[in-house]
């Protein structure tokens, strides 16, 4: 029987975590200091750093790409 990871997500302990849409939502909300409305608005706007695609669309296929953009924005890198 496989043990559950720390978050109870079914991953083995120490296994790499695959980012999900939930991770993106959490990061976006944190980027806006807990303002869910602002995070939702940002997720639905085209983003230059994603080739003018909307983060909400990109995260369906590649959540890590959106998380990388959020990290760059947090560090002042917008493209």
C-alpha positions, 0 to 999 in steps of 0.5 A: 500500500502506498503511503500518502505524502505530506498533503494527503494527495496520494503522492509518496513521501519525497516525490516531486509535487506536480503543481495544480490549478489549486496551487495557482489560485493560492499563489495568485491570491497570495500575490494580491495579499489575500484579495480573491477578487483581484486574483480572479481578475488577474487570472482572467486577463491576458498576460504578456509573460504568457504570450498574451494568453490568460493565466486561467487558460494556461494553468489548465495545461501547465500550472507550473508556467503560471506559477513561474510567472507569479514568481517572476512578478513577485521578484519584479520581472514582468516578461 
